[in-house]
Amino acid sequence: MDLYIYYQVKDGDAPSLLAAVVPMQAALGAQHGVACQLKRRPQATDGKQTWMEVYAATPDGFAAALERAVEQAGLPAWIAGPRHTEVFTDLVTCA
């Protein structure tokens, strides 16, 4: 199961959010053996950027661990609006 989580951040809050997300993802990757990515849309709209966290091949229980990590890292303080989570699974596995 892969998780894609997107949300908006005000331009002025982006540096603070980046400083919180990067170590959070590093810790999650190390603790759970998950490949993590952080992406953003190239353009801002109305002073807000859209960011996406990607977590590939997550183990059972990872979503709950992620939510705890988000709260512990204080991400909600810099996110403008809700975090949206999309879940995808492989149709065909690579050999």
Backbone atoms as SQL, in Angstrom:
CREATE TABLE atoms (id INTEGER PRIMARY KEY, chain TEXT, resi INTEGER, resn TEXT, atom TEXT, x REAL, y REAL, z REAL);
INSERT INTO atoms VALUES
  (1, 'A', 1, 'MET', 'N', 0.846, -1.167, 0.000),
  (2, 'A', 1, 'MET', 'CA', 0.000, 0.000, 0.000),
  (3, 'A', 1, 'MET', 'C', 0.897, 1.237, 0.000),
  (4, 'A', 2, 'ASP', 'N', 0.640, 2.125, -0.921),
  (5, 'A', 2, 'ASP', 'CA', 1.358, 3.394, -0.996),
  (6, 'A', 2, 'ASP', 'C', 0.424, 4.512, -0.552),
  (7, 'A', 3, 'LEU', 'N', 0.966, 5.453, 0.224),
  (8, 'A', 3, 'LEU', 'CA', 0.183, 6.591, 0.693),
  (9, 'A', 3, 'LEU', 'C', 0.664, 7.861, 0.000),
  (10, 'A', 4, 'TYR', 'N', -0.277, 8.640, -0.472),
  (11, 'A', 4, 'TYR', 'CA', -0.022, 9.950, -1.080),
  (12, 'A', 4, 'TYR', 'C', -0.837, 10.956, -0.286),
  (13, 'A', 5, 'ILE', 'N', -0.154, 11.870, 0.375),
  (14, 'A', 5, 'ILE', 'CA', -0.824, 12.830, 1.252),
  (15, 'A', 5, 'ILE', 'C', -0.513, 14.230, 0.757),
  (16, 'A', 6, 'TYR', 'N', -1.560, 14.972, 0.416),
  (17, 'A', 6, 'TYR', 'CA', -1.333, 16.316, -0.096),
  (18, 'A', 6, 'TYR', 'C', -2.070, 17.341, 0.749),
  (19, 'A', 7, 'TYR', 'N', -1.506, 18.552, 0.726),
  (20, 'A', 7, 'TYR', 'CA', -2.047, 19.645, 1.534),
  (21, 'A', 7, 'TYR', 'C', -1.455, 20.945, 1.039),
  (22, 'A', 8, 'GLN', 'N', -1.958, 22.050, 1.569),
  (23, 'A', 8, 'GLN', 'CA', -1.449, 23.362, 1.186),
  (24, 'A', 8, 'GLN', 'C', -0.691, 23.997, 2.344),
  (25, 'A', 9, 'VAL', 'N', 0.252, 24.843, 1.976),
  (26, 'A', 9, 'VAL', 'CA', 1.040, 25.593, 2.951),
  (27, 'A', 9, 'VAL', 'C', 1.217, 27.006, 2.411),
  (28, 'A', 10, 'LYS', 'N', 1.079, 27.989, 3.298),
  (29, 'A', 10, 'LYS', 'CA', 1.313, 29.376, 2.889),
  (30, 'A', 10, 'LYS', 'C', 2.789, 29.543, 2.550),
  (31, 'A', 11, 'ASP', 'N', 3.068, 30.364, 1.550),
  (32, 'A', 11, 'ASP', 'CA', 4.449, 30.592, 1.126),
  (33, 'A', 11, 'ASP', 'C', 5.356, 30.918, 2.310),
  (34, 'A', 12, 'GLY', 'N', 4.905, 31.763, 3.200),
  (35, 'A', 12, 'GLY', 'CA', 5.720, 32.179, 4.333),
  (36, 'A', 12, 'GLY', 'C', 5.967, 31.084, 5.359),
  (37, 'A', 13, 'ASP', 'N', 5.106, 30.058, 5.390),
  (38, 'A', 13, 'ASP', 'CA', 5.260, 28.958, 6.342),
  (39, 'A', 13, 'ASP', 'C', 6.051, 27.790, 5.761),
  (40, 'A', 14, 'ALA', 'N', 6.370, 27.848, 4.477),
  (41, 'A', 14, 'ALA', 'CA', 7.043, 26.724, 3.815),
  (42, 'A', 14, 'ALA', 'C', 8.392, 26.372, 4.449),
  (43, 'A', 15, 'PRO', 'N', 9.259, 27.340, 4.772),
  (44, 'A', 15, 'PRO', 'CA', 10.542, 26.960, 5.379),
  (45, 'A', 15, 'PRO', 'C', 10.386, 26.229, 6.723),
  (46, 'A', 16, 'SER', 'N', 9.450, 26.676, 7.551),
  (47, 'A', 16, 'SER', 'CA', 9.223, 26.018, 8.844),
  (48, 'A', 16, 'SER', 'C', 8.670, 24.614, 8.653),
  (49, 'A', 17, 'LEU', 'N', 7.747, 24.470, 7.718),
  (50, 'A', 17, 'LEU', 'CA', 7.175, 23.157, 7.455),
  (51, 'A', 17, 'LEU', 'C', 8.248, 22.213, 6.917),
  (52, 'A', 18, 'LEU', 'N', 9.062, 22.695, 6.007),
  (53, 'A', 18, 'LEU', 'CA', 10.140, 21.871, 5.452),
  (54, 'A', 18, 'LEU', 'C', 11.071, 21.382, 6.562),
  (55, 'A', 19, 'ALA', 'N', 11.406, 22.272, 7.482),
  (56, 'A', 19, 'ALA', 'CA', 12.297, 21.917, 8.583),
  (57, 'A', 19, 'ALA', 'C', 11.685, 20.861, 9.502),
  (58, 'A', 20, 'ALA', 'N', 10.376, 20.728, 9.511),
  (59, 'A', 20, 'ALA', 'CA', 9.705, 19.725, 10.338),
  (60, 'A', 20, 'ALA', 'C', 9.455, 18.426, 9.583),
  (61, 'A', 21, 'VAL', 'N', 9.096, 18.523, 8.300),
  (62, 'A', 21, 'VAL', 'CA', 8.745, 17.326, 7.527),
  (63, 'A', 21, 'VAL', 'C', 9.971, 16.466, 7.230),
  (64, 'A', 22, 'VAL', 'N', 11.078, 17.080, 6.853),
  (65, 'A', 22, 'VAL', 'CA', 12.258, 16.307, 6.447),
  (66, 'A', 22, 'VAL', 'C', 12.733, 15.360, 7.557),
  (67, 'A', 23, 'PRO', 'N', 12.953, 15.826, 8.783),
  (68, 'A', 23, 'PRO', 'CA', 13.377, 14.873, 9.819),
  (69, 'A', 23, 'PRO', 'C', 12.288, 13.870, 10.197),
  (70, 'A', 24, 'MET', 'N', 11.023, 14.283, 10.106),
  (71, 'A', 24, 'MET', 'CA', 9.936, 13.351, 10.391),
  (72, 'A', 24, 'MET', 'C', 9.969, 12.193, 9.405),
  (73, 'A', 25, 'GLN', 'N', 10.117, 12.515, 8.117),
  (74, 'A', 25, 'GLN', 'CA', 10.164, 11.461, 7.112),
  (75, 'A', 25, 'GLN', 'C', 11.406, 10.588, 7.269),
  (76, 'A', 26, 'ALA', 'N', 12.526, 11.188, 7.599),
  (77, 'A', 26, 'ALA', 'CA', 13.752, 10.408, 7.795),
  (78, 'A', 26, 'ALA', 'C', 13.561, 9.396, 8.924),
  (79, 'A', 27, 'ALA', 'N', 12.949, 9.828, 10.015),
  (80, 'A', 27, 'ALA', 'CA', 12.710, 8.929, 11.144),
  (81, 'A', 27, 'ALA', 'C', 11.729, 7.831, 10.769),
  (82, 'A', 28, 'LEU', 'N', 10.657, 8.182, 10.077),
  (83, 'A', 28, 'LEU', 'CA', 9.673, 7.173, 9.657),
  (84, 'A', 28, 'LEU', 'C', 10.300, 6.160, 8.714),
  (85, 'A', 29, 'GLY', 'N', 11.104, 6.644, 7.781),
  (86, 'A', 29, 'GLY', 'CA', 11.769, 5.747, 6.844),
  (87, 'A', 29, 'GLY', 'C', 12.683, 4.769, 7.559),
  (88, 'A', 30, 'ALA', 'N', 13.446, 5.266, 8.523),
  (89, 'A', 30, 'ALA', 'CA', 14.372, 4.411, 9.264),
  (90, 'A', 30, 'ALA', 'C', 13.636, 3.415, 10.163),
  (91, 'A', 31, 'GLN', 'N', 12.579, 3.860, 10.801),
  (92, 'A', 31, 'GLN', 'CA', 11.852, 3.015, 11.750),
  (93, 'A', 31, 'GLN', 'C', 11.007, 1.946, 11.067),
  (94, 'A', 32, 'HIS', 'N', 10.475, 2.271, 9.880),
  (95, 'A', 32, 'HIS', 'CA', 9.501, 1.378, 9.242),
  (96, 'A', 32, 'HIS', 'C', 9.972, 0.809, 7.904),
  (97, 'A', 33, 'GLY', 'N', 11.173, 1.174, 7.465),
  (98, 'A', 33, 'GLY', 'CA', 11.690, 0.665, 6.202),
  (99, 'A', 33, 'GLY', 'C', 10.883, 1.116, 5.003),
  (100, 'A', 34, 'VAL', 'N', 10.393, 2.341, 5.065),
  (101, 'A', 34, 'VAL', 'CA', 9.534, 2.893, 4.015),
  (102, 'A', 34, 'VAL', 'C', 10.308, 3.949, 3.228),
  (103, 'A', 35, 'ALA', 'N', 10.168, 3.913, 1.899),
  (104, 'A', 35, 'ALA', 'CA', 10.756, 4.957, 1.057),
  (105, 'A', 35, 'ALA', 'C', 9.840, 6.179, 1.105),
  (106, 'A', 36, 'CYS', 'N', 10.395, 7.318, 1.505),
  (107, 'A', 36, 'CYS', 'CA', 9.620, 8.550, 1.653),
  (108, 'A', 36, 'CYS', 'C', 10.071, 9.576, 0.618),
  (109, 'A', 37, 'GLN', 'N', 9.113, 10.342, 0.129),
  (110, 'A', 37, 'GLN', 'CA', 9.411, 11.449, -0.772),
  (111, 'A', 37, 'GLN', 'C', 8.599, 12.661, -0.351),
  (112, 'A', 38, 'LEU', 'N', 9.124, 13.835, -0.647),
  (113, 'A', 38, 'LEU', 'CA', 8.405, 15.080, -0.421),
  (114, 'A', 38, 'LEU', 'C', 8.421, 15.848, -1.728),
  (115, 'A', 39, 'LYS', 'N', 7.248, 16.241, -2.193),
  (116, 'A', 39, 'LYS', 'CA', 7.113, 16.921, -3.481),
  (117, 'A', 39, 'LYS', 'C', 6.248, 18.161, -3.319),
  (118, 'A', 40, 'ARG', 'N', 6.316, 19.040, -4.313),
  (119, 'A', 40, 'ARG', 'CA', 5.394, 20.176, -4.348),
  (120, 'A', 40, 'ARG', 'C', 5.104, 20.530, -5.791),
  (121, 'A', 41, 'ARG', 'N', 3.954, 21.142, -5.976),
  (122, 'A', 41, 'ARG', 'CA', 3.637, 21.657, -7.305),
  (123, 'A', 41, 'ARG', 'C', 4.585, 22.802, -7.608),
  (124, 'A', 42, 'PRO', 'N', 4.961, 22.976, -8.877),
  (125, 'A', 42, 'PRO', 'CA', 5.943, 24.017, -9.203),
  (126, 'A', 42, 'PRO', 'C', 5.446, 25.440, -8.998),
  (127, 'A', 43, 'GLN', 'N', 4.153, 25.660, -9.054),
  (128, 'A', 43, 'GLN', 'CA', 3.637, 27.022, -8.910),
  (129, 'A', 43, 'GLN', 'C', 2.789, 27.145, -7.650),
  (130, 'A', 44, 'ALA', 'N', 2.818, 28.326, -7.067),
  (131, 'A', 44, 'ALA', 'CA', 1.943, 28.641, -5.935),
  (132, 'A', 44, 'ALA', 'C', 0.698, 29.325, -6.480),
  (133, 'A', 45, 'THR', 'N', -0.404, 29.185, -5.769),
  (134, 'A', 45, 'THR', 'CA', -1.661, 29.823, -6.144),
  (135, 'A', 45, 'THR', 'C', -2.188, 30.580, -4.935),
  (136, 'A', 46, 'ASP', 'N', -2.453, 31.853, -5.120),
  (137, 'A', 46, 'ASP', 'CA', -2.977, 32.694, -4.038),
  (138, 'A', 46, 'ASP', 'C', -2.097, 32.625, -2.787),
  (139, 'A', 47, 'GLY', 'N', -0.778, 32.593, -2.996),
  (140, 'A', 47, 'GLY', 'CA', 0.147, 32.586, -1.873),
  (141, 'A', 47, 'GLY', 'C', 0.263, 31.263, -1.149),
  (142, 'A', 48, 'LYS', 'N', -0.235, 30.185, -1.761),
  (143, 'A', 48, 'LYS', 'CA', -0.167, 28.861, -1.141),
  (144, 'A', 48, 'LYS', 'C', 0.483, 27.867, -2.103),
  (145, 'A', 49, 'GLN', 'N', 1.277, 26.998, -1.536),
  (146, 'A', 49, 'GLN', 'CA', 1.904, 25.915, -2.281),
  (147, 'A', 49, 'GLN', 'C', 1.167, 24.622, -1.963),
  (148, 'A', 50, 'THR', 'N', 1.147, 23.704, -2.917),
  (149, 'A', 50, 'THR', 'CA', 0.596, 22.375, -2.664),
  (150, 'A', 50, 'THR', 'C', 1.760, 21.405, -2.544),
  (151, 'A', 51, 'TRP', 'N', 1.810, 20.719, -1.419),
  (152, 'A', 51, 'TRP', 'CA', 2.862, 19.750, -1.136),
  (153, 'A', 51, 'TRP', 'C', 2.275, 18.350, -1.103),
  (154, 'A', 52, 'MET', 'N', 3.141, 17.361, -1.360),
  (155, 'A', 52, 'MET', 'CA', 2.725, 15.966, -1.283),
  (156, 'A', 52, 'MET', 'C', 3.813, 15.142, -0.604),
  (157, 'A', 53, 'GLU', 'N', 3.393, 14.376, 0.384),
  (158, 'A', 53, 'GLU', 'CA', 4.253, 13.378, 1.003),
  (159, 'A', 53, 'GLU', 'C', 3.897, 12.038, 0.377),
  (160, 'A', 54, 'VAL', 'N', 4.918, 11.253, 0.038),
  (161, 'A', 54, 'VAL', 'CA', 4.711, 9.937, -0.555),
  (162, 'A', 54, 'VAL', 'C', 5.411, 8.902, 0.316),
  (163, 'A', 55, 'TYR', 'N', 4.693, 7.835, 0.625),
  (164, 'A', 55, 'TYR', 'CA', 5.229, 6.730, 1.415),
  (165, 'A', 55, 'TYR', 'C', 4.926, 5.444, 0.652),
  (166, 'A', 56, 'ALA', 'N', 5.988, 4.800, 0.143),
  (167, 'A', 56, 'ALA', 'CA', 5.822, 3.622, -0.709),
  (168, 'A', 56, 'ALA', 'C', 5.939, 2.332, 0.099),
  (169, 'A', 57, 'ALA', 'N', 5.119, 1.371, -0.277),
  (170, 'A', 57, 'ALA', 'CA', 5.160, 0.017, 0.290),
  (171, 'A', 57, 'ALA', 'C', 5.129, 0.050, 1.817),
  (172, 'A', 58, 'THR', 'N', 4.098, 0.657, 2.348),
  (173, 'A', 58, 'THR', 'CA', 3.989, 0.811, 3.796),
  (174, 'A', 58, 'THR', 'C', 3.538, -0.495, 4.465),
  (175, 'A', 59, 'PRO', 'N', 4.071, -0.776, 5.644),
  (176, 'A', 59, 'PRO', 'CA', 3.648, -1.975, 6.373),
  (177, 'A', 59, 'PRO', 'C', 2.343, -1.726, 7.132),
  (178, 'A', 60, 'ASP', 'N', 1.754, -2.802, 7.640),
  (179, 'A', 60, 'ASP', 'CA', 0.562, -2.683, 8.476),
  (180, 'A', 60, 'ASP', 'C', 0.857, -1.763, 9.659),
  (181, 'A', 61, 'GLY', 'N', -0.080, -0.910, 9.977),
  (182, 'A', 61, 'GLY', 'CA', 0.056, -0.012, 11.103),
  (183, 'A', 61, 'GLY', 'C', 0.794, 1.286, 10.800),
  (184, 'A', 62, 'PHE', 'N', 1.294, 1.429, 9.576),
  (185, 'A', 62, 'PHE', 'CA', 2.076, 2.620, 9.257),
  (186, 'A', 62, 'PHE', 'C', 1.234, 3.891, 9.289),
  (187, 'A', 63, 'ALA', 'N', 0.004, 3.837, 8.823),
  (188, 'A', 63, 'ALA', 'CA', -0.838, 5.038, 8.784),
  (189, 'A', 63, 'ALA', 'C', -1.006, 5.628, 10.186),
  (190, 'A', 64, 'ALA', 'N', -1.184, 4.785, 11.184),
  (191, 'A', 64, 'ALA', 'CA', -1.326, 5.269, 12.562),
  (192, 'A', 64, 'ALA', 'C', -0.009, 5.866, 13.052),
  (193, 'A', 65, 'ALA', 'N', 1.107, 5.231, 12.712),
  (194, 'A', 65, 'ALA', 'CA', 2.419, 5.760, 13.097),
  (195, 'A', 65, 'ALA', 'C', 2.667, 7.112, 12.430),
  (196, 'A', 66, 'LEU', 'N', 2.244, 7.247, 11.200),
  (197, 'A', 66, 'LEU', 'CA', 2.392, 8.507, 10.479),
  (198, 'A', 66, 'LEU', 'C', 1.586, 9.607, 11.158),
  (199, 'A', 67, 'GLU', 'N', 0.363, 9.322, 11.522),
  (200, 'A', 67, 'GLU', 'CA', -0.464, 10.339, 12.178),
  (201, 'A', 67, 'GLU', 'C', 0.147, 10.783, 13.505),
  (202, 'A', 68, 'ARG', 'N', 0.690, 9.850, 14.258),
  (203, 'A', 68, 'ARG', 'CA', 1.369, 10.215, 15.505),
  (204, 'A', 68, 'ARG', 'C', 2.582, 11.093, 15.219),
  (205, 'A', 69, 'ALA', 'N', 3.349, 10.738, 14.188),
  (206, 'A', 69, 'ALA', 'CA', 4.543, 11.503, 13.831),
  (207, 'A', 69, 'ALA', 'C', 4.185, 12.916, 13.383),
  (208, 'A', 70, 'VAL', 'N', 3.093, 13.057, 12.640),
  (209, 'A', 70, 'VAL', 'CA', 2.637, 14.373, 12.177),
  (210, 'A', 70, 'VAL', 'C', 2.325, 15.267, 13.378),
  (211, 'A', 71, 'GLU', 'N', 1.622, 14.726, 14.344),
  (212, 'A', 71, 'GLU', 'CA', 1.281, 15.507, 15.540),
  (213, 'A', 71, 'GLU', 'C', 2.530, 15.850, 16.348),
  (214, 'A', 72, 'GLN', 'N', 3.417, 14.870, 16.522),
  (215, 'A', 72, 'GLN', 'CA', 4.633, 15.106, 17.305),
  (216, 'A', 72, 'GLN', 'C', 5.537, 16.145, 16.637),
  (217, 'A', 73, 'ALA', 'N', 5.563, 16.164, 15.311),
  (218, 'A', 73, 'ALA', 'CA', 6.393, 17.123, 14.581),
  (219, 'A', 73, 'ALA', 'C', 5.744, 18.505, 14.523),
  (220, 'A', 74, 'GLY', 'N', 4.471, 18.601, 14.900),
  (221, 'A', 74, 'GLY', 'CA', 3.775, 19.887, 14.897),
  (222, 'A', 74, 'GLY', 'C', 3.379, 20.390, 13.526),
  (223, 'A', 75, 'LEU', 'N', 3.247, 19.492, 12.555),
  (224, 'A', 75, 'LEU', 'CA', 2.929, 19.926, 11.189),
  (225, 'A', 75, 'LEU', 'C', 1.643, 20.720, 11.062),
  (226, 'A', 76, 'PRO', 'N', 0.589, 20.400, 11.805),
  (227, 'A', 76, 'PRO', 'CA', -0.654, 21.157, 11.627),
  (228, 'A', 76, 'PRO', 'C', -0.498, 22.668, 11.815),
  (229, 'A', 77, 'ALA', 'N', 0.517, 23.101, 12.556),
  (230, 'A', 77, 'ALA', 'CA', 0.719, 24.540, 12.779),
  (231, 'A', 77, 'ALA', 'C', 1.048, 25.282, 11.487),
  (232, 'A', 78, 'TRP', 'N', 1.609, 24.580, 10.497),
  (233, 'A', 78, 'TRP', 'CA', 2.030, 25.237, 9.255),
  (234, 'A', 78, 'TRP', 'C', 1.208, 24.834, 8.031),
  (235, 'A', 79, 'ILE', 'N', 0.272, 23.923, 8.212),
  (236, 'A', 79, 'ILE', 'CA', -0.540, 23.471, 7.082),
  (237, 'A', 79, 'ILE', 'C', -1.815, 24.295, 7.021),
  (238, 'A', 80, 'ALA', 'N', -2.136, 24.783, 5.828),
  (239, 'A', 80, 'ALA', 'CA', -3.333, 25.603, 5.607),
  (240, 'A', 80, 'ALA', 'C', -4.464, 24.694, 5.139),
  (241, 'A', 81, 'GLY', 'N', -5.287, 24.245, 6.066),
  (242, 'A', 81, 'GLY', 'CA', -6.391, 23.357, 5.713),
  (243, 'A', 81, 'GLY', 'C', -6.062, 21.913, 6.032),
  (244, 'A', 82, 'PRO', 'N', -6.884, 21.003, 5.534),
  (245, 'A', 82, 'PRO', 'CA', -6.711, 19.584, 5.881),
  (246, 'A', 82, 'PRO', 'C', -5.625, 18.891, 5.058),
  (247, 'A', 83, 'ARG', 'N', -5.136, 17.781, 5.612),
  (248, 'A', 83, 'ARG', 'CA', -4.281, 16.849, 4.875),
  (249, 'A', 83, 'ARG', 'C', -5.208, 15.838, 4.208),
  (250, 'A', 84, 'HIS', 'N', -4.997, 15.597, 2.932),
  (251, 'A', 84, 'HIS', 'CA', -5.812, 14.638, 2.172),
  (252, 'A', 84, 'HIS', 'C', -4.963, 13.406, 1.885),
  (253, 'A', 85, 'THR', 'N', -5.470, 12.238, 2.240),
  (254, 'A', 85, 'THR', 'CA', -4.723, 11.003, 2.040),
  (255, 'A', 85, 'THR', 'C', -5.368, 10.174, 0.944),
  (256, 'A', 86, 'GLU', 'N', -4.557, 9.740, -0.005),
  (257, 'A', 86, 'GLU', 'CA', -4.970, 8.819, -1.060),
  (258, 'A', 86, 'GLU', 'C', -4.170, 7.539, -0.884),
  (259, 'A', 87, 'VAL', 'N', -4.812, 6.399, -1.043),
  (260, 'A', 87, 'VAL', 'CA', -4.180, 5.096, -0.888),
  (261, 'A', 87, 'VAL', 'C', -4.218, 4.372, -2.231),
  (262, 'A', 88, 'PHE', 'N', -3.066, 3.850, -2.639),
  (263, 'A', 88, 'PHE', 'CA', -2.973, 3.090, -3.869),
  (264, 'A', 88, 'PHE', 'C', -2.301, 1.753, -3.583),
  (265, 'A', 89, 'THR', 'N', -2.722, 0.728, -4.290),
  (266, 'A', 89, 'THR', 'CA', -2.090, -0.591, -4.201),
  (267, 'A', 89, 'THR', 'C', -1.624, -1.000, -5.592),
  (268, 'A', 90, 'ASP', 'N', -0.647, -1.906, -5.642),
  (269, 'A', 90, 'ASP', 'CA', -0.114, -2.374, -6.924),
  (270, 'A', 90, 'ASP', 'C', -1.134, -3.257, -7.628),
  (271, 'A', 91, 'LEU', 'N', -1.242, -3.072, -8.941),
  (272, 'A', 91, 'LEU', 'CA', -2.049, -3.976, -9.758),
  (273, 'A', 91, 'LEU', 'C', -1.219, -5.196, -10.152),
  (274, 'A', 92, 'VAL', 'N', 0.032, -4.932, -10.499),
  (275, 'A', 92, 'VAL', 'CA', 0.949, -5.983, -10.892),
  (276, 'A', 92, 'VAL', 'C', 2.246, -5.754, -10.120),
  (277, 'A', 93, 'THR', 'N', 2.735, -6.783, -9.481),
  (278, 'A', 93, 'THR', 'CA', 3.997, -6.641, -8.759),
  (279, 'A', 93, 'THR', 'C', 5.160, -6.946, -9.685),
  (280, 'A', 94, 'CYS', 'N', 6.254, -6.245, -9.487),
  (281, 'A', 94, 'CYS', 'CA', 7.452, -6.463, -10.296),
  (282, 'A', 94, 'CYS', 'C', 8.225, -7.641, -9.725),
  (283, 'A', 95, 'ALA', 'N', 8.779, -8.435, -10.619),
  (284, 'A', 95, 'ALA', 'CA', 9.562, -9.588, -10.167),
  (285, 'A', 95, 'ALA', 'C', 11.008, -9.211, -10.003);
